[in-house]
Amino acid sequence: MSVVEQPRLEHEVTLVELVDRVLNKGVVLTGDIMLSVAGVDLVYVGLRVLLTSVSALEESR
Amino acid sequence: MIHLYAFAAGLAGPPPEGVETIGVGGVQAVFGRSTGNTRRDVIRHGRVLDALLERATAVLPARFGERFPTVEALEAAVASRRERLEAALARVEGCVELAVRVARDADGSPRRRSDGREYMRARLHVVAEEAALVSSLDDALCEWARASAVAQLPASALLHDASYLVDRDAVGEFAAAVDRYAAAYPELAVVCTGPWPPASFAEVS
């Protein structure tokens, strides 16, 4: 991995977690949540992938 | 159509752009009028929550997708749950959420044995050892946390996937405890992310 790519990977990993959290956690007031979100098929990348990316990032530092 | 972002208390300064608030007792409902359903909208929701975390003393994130036909409808929904929302805000006041995940090294599982019984014995030994390791981490982190929420994991996934509700002032100490653990067990991958808005502790029961 090049130095230039590092911040981008970190940014992507953070976004994956952010999207996962926004869709799966938080107060549900009415239970009437709109379930289908267009264009978020890459939400579940898998925690293993997430971890591997973060570990790779840390090792390369 | 109204899109709900969060409930907050002690919100200071102007709200993030495109975001409005309405107060009901000690509860500030934070909402917007943009109701798209794309990945971009989901990310925006997360960004607004991050901004609120910096501006408010307590934030209860709403899950993406909570919609109301009018501001009045939102206000009525908040009013009917006011006390529970106030109690939930008090529980997370001054706190952020930190996520900690632990995975075993890719080669951590016992090598294939010729004898099935021997394999199972070795496997059980590893599982017991890992459970003890995770339990010691969780105990150490709970000293710095107000509450914790541990995800129930399917077999063979992560060893530990938990969220901790941590006072802002204790974030440094918490992170140091994670670092000490990671250094003590180099065979494990330990990842801590955050600070996040405390969505795992946003329960209005």
Interface residues (C-beta under 8 A of the other chain):
Chain A: T14 L15 E17 L18 V19 R21 V22 L23 N24 K25 G26 V27 V28 L29 T30 D32 I33 M34 L35 S36 V37 A38 G39 V40 L42 V43 L47 R48 L50 L51 V54 S55
Chain B: L4 A6 F7 N37 T38 R39 R40 D41 V42 I43 H45 G46 L49 L60 P61 A62 R63 F64 G65 E66 R67 A77 V78 R81 A88 A99 R101 A103 A157 L158 D161 A189 V191 T193 W196 A199 S200 A202 E203 V204
